[in-house]
Amino acid sequence: MKMHLVAALLVAPLCACATGPGGTWATPTGTGATVVAAVETPVYFAFKAPVCLLRTPALIPSTIASAIVPFSKSKEGSGGDYFTNNAVADCGPPYMVTPAQVSNEP
């Protein structure tokens, strides 16, 4: 298969239901949201684990730098707070996608 055809087949499902009529997000509700959440959870975890494992050690140089010269207006803090806040954001909960995150309607 040609590379551009493979790329189109992989990207098309991501773009298919981006927005509904009137510019609203086309997201399922009820049982549909549960099914979508169940399908998205393995994909979410597949991306969350490498981000946690690769980005957390990459924070060490900036943590050391911010401990020496503190950031002035960072909402993540400086030094150890910077490392902790970013590590929790990358490696902390949620660990699964819930139907409430999928659906934007009550």
N, C-alpha and C positions, 0 to 999 in steps of 0.2 A: 504494500500500500504506500502511496505517496505520503510524504511527511505532512504536507498541508492538509490532506484529507484526514489524517489521524488527529491532527491538532483541532480541526473543525469538529470532529466527532467527540473529542474530549471537552471542548469548551461549550458546545451547543447546549448540553443539559444545564450548565450553570447559568446560562442567559435566558433559558426558555420561559421561566415564570418569574422574572424579576419584578415586574409591576403588572397590576391588573388594570381594569378600566378606570379612567379618571385619575390615573397616577397613584393609586393606592398600592401598597405592597400586596402581592398575591400570595398569601400564606394560608395553609390549611388550618381549620379549627377542629376541635373535638377529636374524634378517632384519627383523622388525617394528621393532626399535629403530633399525636402519639407515635404514629408510624414513622413520620419524618424524623422525629427525635430519636427513635430507635435506630434508624438508618444513619443519622448524622453522628451519633455517639462514637462509634469506632473510628470514623474519620477524624472527629475532633480530638480523640485521644491519640491517634496516630500523628497528629501535628503537634499536640501539646507536649508529648514526651520528648521529642527531639529539641523543641524550643527550650524546654526546661534544662535538658542535659547540656546543650551547647551554649545557651546564652548566659546561664548563671556563672560559669567560670570566666566568661568574657567580661563580666561586671567587676572582676577583681581589680584590674588596673584603674578603672575610673573610681572605684571605692577608695583605693589608696590615695589617688590624686585628690579626691574631694575631702579626705581626712586631713591632708596636708594644707590644701587651699580650699576651704569650704565654698560650696555653691551659694550665691547670694540670694537668688529668688527661685529655688527649685522646690516644687511641691513634693518631691520624693525625699527631700532632706539631703544631708551630707554624710559622708563616711559610712558607718555601720547602718544608719537608717536608710541610706540610699540603697545599699546592698539588700537589706531585709525587705524593703518595700518592693523592689523590683523582682526579687526571688519569689516572694509571695504572689505577686501578680502573674509570674510565669509558671510556677509550680503548684500554686495553691488551688483551692476549689474555685469553681465547680469542676467536677471530674466527669460529668455527663451532661448531655443536652436534655433539657426538660421540655415538655409540651408548651409551657408558659413562655419559654424563650423562643420557640418556633412561631407561636401564634401571636398576632398583634391585636386580636379581638377577644373580648371576654367570652 
